[in-house]
Amino acid sequence: MHWLVKRVVQGGLTALAAISIAFFLTHSLPGGPMDHLRAVLRQQAGGQANPERLNAMVEAYTNIRPDTPLYVQYFDYVTSVLQGDLGQSIFYSRPVMDILASVLPWTLFVMGTAMIFTFIFGISMGTFQAYYEGTRMDKIATGVFVALNSIPYYIAGLVFIYVFGYILGWFPVHGRVASGVTPEEPIRFIFSALYHAILPIASVVVTGVGGWSVTMRGNSISVLGENYMEVGRLRGLPRSRLTLEYIGRNAVLPLYTSLMIAIGFIFGGSVILERIFVYPGVGYYMVEAINTRDYQLMMGAFLIITLAVVVGIFIADLTYGVIDPRIQQEEA
Amino acid sequence: MSDKNESTPFETVSGYQETYSDRMRATFDLWFYSPLSIIMDDIRTRIGITIIVIYILMGTVGVFIVDPPTLNQGPRLLGVFQSLEHPLGTTQQGRDLLGLIVHSTPPMLKMILSGAVFATSVAIVMGTLSGFKGGAVDRVLMTITDIALVIPGLPLIIVVGLAFPPRNPFMVGIVLTINAWAGLARSIRSEVLTIREMDYVEASAILGIPTRIIILKDILPNVMPYVLMNFMQAARNVIFASVGLYFLGLLPYTNLNWGVILNRAYQQGALTSGDAAHWILIPILTIGSLTFGLVYFAQGLDQIFNPRVRARHARTVEDESIPDS
């Protein structure tokens, strides 16, 4: 259990670091969101608000009391974020938490599905290629995957929008569901959501598979040369067991660090991807917030994406413990 | 290393005598001939290095050959290969696309270089120090690394870039790789942990050789393959992130960039109207082929560091000693 506690502490530290970065950067933004906010609020109040009232309003929006010392501001900020209060969006005049909580499931759905598919396709292709190492098919597959892997996912997105959206007209190019479809009709809603998510997911998967398959291929080839593989074959073990438990398990383990990075990379990528597909998720709102100088919403989105990654990595950690029993023994 | 105490048993003279020219030949073989022969033998590295060299030439010589793009230097939205003057066509504002692409290359190369150098050097320092020192140093450095590893890169870059807008391409490169070193630092650390236990490293430590030298001479050469492959990986990430952020308009437009070209094209509807497709496709191809070159080169490089492959190519290693691979 010590192992689990360590992971939880690490996750907590990361969250705290992200909150501190958000606080520190909020303070050092050029012009300062405080000043910006004050200017906007003063305008809204018609130029007649007194400074105290302004400070109170700034506090309501940002959770920071501008007239207190820095460490008090920091403490206030951290506690309110930990209580789930990310401040108030000045552009939408709604709590940031409300806005982001309503769109987070969409981001998790698209990016999570994309990541799982990429990983599964990638490692299956890698194992498959390792079996047929050096054959013509292996060479062609490697070439194709590397070529696809050198295209940024958002560019693949643009190409898909162009080809499948505009030229062929097969898929919708923006939005999360068709207009007029509500969750009241669950089946239509789910189909519409899937239909809209296909292109964004495909652009991540198509460009990402190569990264996994190449590494997995290399790992599998070295596992194939191990003595225990030979023993397994001599014992006459079925091929499925050799593939899954001997090659699969041993070749996947080194990919673990890459998987951790990929979780951050993919959820962070939502910023660009959701923008291109006009898919209102957390990343979409983050860019939107920058364009409208809505710094509370921007920092909120940054924190929420980080939190999603922390949780994702924690789940990955738990599964890692299942695949590799050594990690639990080692700590015990 | 042991020139002070010449009577130690470590000074035993070997029975095999090597002349100076033998040593020179072996050194030449080790550092020059066999890597080059591998590079030239492997089609992947050959393709990769050709592409990289083309881009470097484009960024250095190309800017003097191709005129910088100006407004209305040609007709609007001229297609590809329609005229000799504008071989890649023009944009909506009549800018020459070839000029735009070529003149965006130098800032891009600077970004890639500074970003990749920054990421790999931070990773080397963090990884080797924490792996070699162990204990409290290790715990502190790895906690920092894990935090950097987890915080998603793009959103972090965006908020940092907004707070401290980078204008110089070298600075942009560093901001773009602000936490890209973490993954490499971790893998270097685990490599170092393995190497640290090796006999020759322990011997050096017992002899009292300073940590700095041990890391430099005994440990770094062993992690070089990782470092070089990750250098390419970091370069690729710099391209992806910079183009993406310039495309979204989230970095200050102080430099020409392929992402800026994409952004302009996208904003003015090049995707939806057929006759402007080249405006968006040319930068896409430019970005794609450079990353392709980097990735392909990195893949081939793997072979240079593989001792078995090396031995097959070296002339100074006898063939009988190598088991068939």
Chai-1 contact restraints between the chains, C-beta under 6 A:
chainA,res_idxA,chainB,res_idxB,connection_type,confidence,min_distance_angstrom,max_distance_angstrom,comment,restraint_id
A,Q10,B,D146,contact,1.0,0.0,6.0,A-B,restraint_1
A,T14,B,I147,contact,1.0,0.0,6.0,A-B,restraint_2
A,T14,B,V150,contact,1.0,0.0,6.0,A-B,restraint_3
A,A17,B,I147,contact,1.0,0.0,6.0,A-B,restraint_4
A,A18,B,I151,contact,1.0,0.0,6.0,A-B,restraint_5
A,L25,B,V159,contact,1.0,0.0,6.0,A-B,restraint_6
A,L25,B,A163,contact,1.0,0.0,6.0,A-B,restraint_7
A,S28,B,A163,contact,1.0,0.0,6.0,A-B,restraint_8
A,L29,B,A163,contact,1.0,0.0,6.0,A-B,restraint_9
A,V146,B,V295,contact,1.0,0.0,6.0,A-B,restraint_10
A,A147,B,F292,contact,1.0,0.0,6.0,A-B,restraint_11
A,S150,B,G288,contact,1.0,0.0,6.0,A-B,restraint_12
A,S150,B,T291,contact,1.0,0.0,6.0,A-B,restraint_13
A,S150,B,F292,contact,1.0,0.0,6.0,A-B,restraint_14
A,S150,B,V295,contact,1.0,0.0,6.0,A-B,restraint_15
A,I151,B,G288,contact,1.0,0.0,6.0,A-B,restraint_16
A,P152,B,F240,contact,1.0,0.0,6.0,A-B,restraint_17
A,Y154,B,G244,contact,1.0,0.0,6.0,A-B,restraint_18
A,I155,B,I284,contact,1.0,0.0,6.0,A-B,restraint_19
A,Y162,B,L271,contact,1.0,0.0,6.0,A-B,restraint_20
A,Y166,B,T272,contact,1.0,0.0,6.0,A-B,restraint_21
A,T257,B,R186,contact,1.0,0.0,6.0,A-B,restraint_22
A,I261,B,G183,contact,1.0,0.0,6.0,A-B,restraint_23
A,G264,B,P152,contact,1.0,0.0,6.0,A-B,restraint_24
A,F267,B,P152,contact,1.0,0.0,6.0,A-B,restraint_25
A,G268,B,P152,contact,1.0,0.0,6.0,A-B,restraint_26
A,G268,B,G153,contact,1.0,0.0,6.0,A-B,restraint_27
A,G268,B,L154,contact,1.0,0.0,6.0,A-B,restraint_28
A,G268,B,P155,contact,1.0,0.0,6.0,A-B,restraint_29
A,V271,B,L154,contact,1.0,0.0,6.0,A-B,restraint_30
A,V271,B,P155,contact,1.0,0.0,6.0,A-B,restraint_31
A,I272,B,G244,contact,1.0,0.0,6.0,A-B,restraint_32
A,R275,B,L248,contact,1.0,0.0,6.0,A-B,restraint_33
A,V287,B,L248,contact,1.0,0.0,6.0,A-B,restraint_34
A,F302,B,P155,contact,1.0,0.0,6.0,A-B,restraint_35
A,F302,B,V159,contact,1.0,0.0,6.0,A-B,restraint_36
A,I305,B,P152,contact,1.0,0.0,6.0,A-B,restraint_37
A,I305,B,P155,contact,1.0,0.0,6.0,A-B,restraint_38
A,T306,B,I151,contact,1.0,0.0,6.0,A-B,restraint_39
A,V309,B,V150,contact,1.0,0.0,6.0,A-B,restraint_40
A,V309,B,P152,contact,1.0,0.0,6.0,A-B,restraint_41
A,V310,B,V150,contact,1.0,0.0,6.0,A-B,restraint_42
A,I313,B,V150,contact,1.0,0.0,6.0,A-B,restraint_43
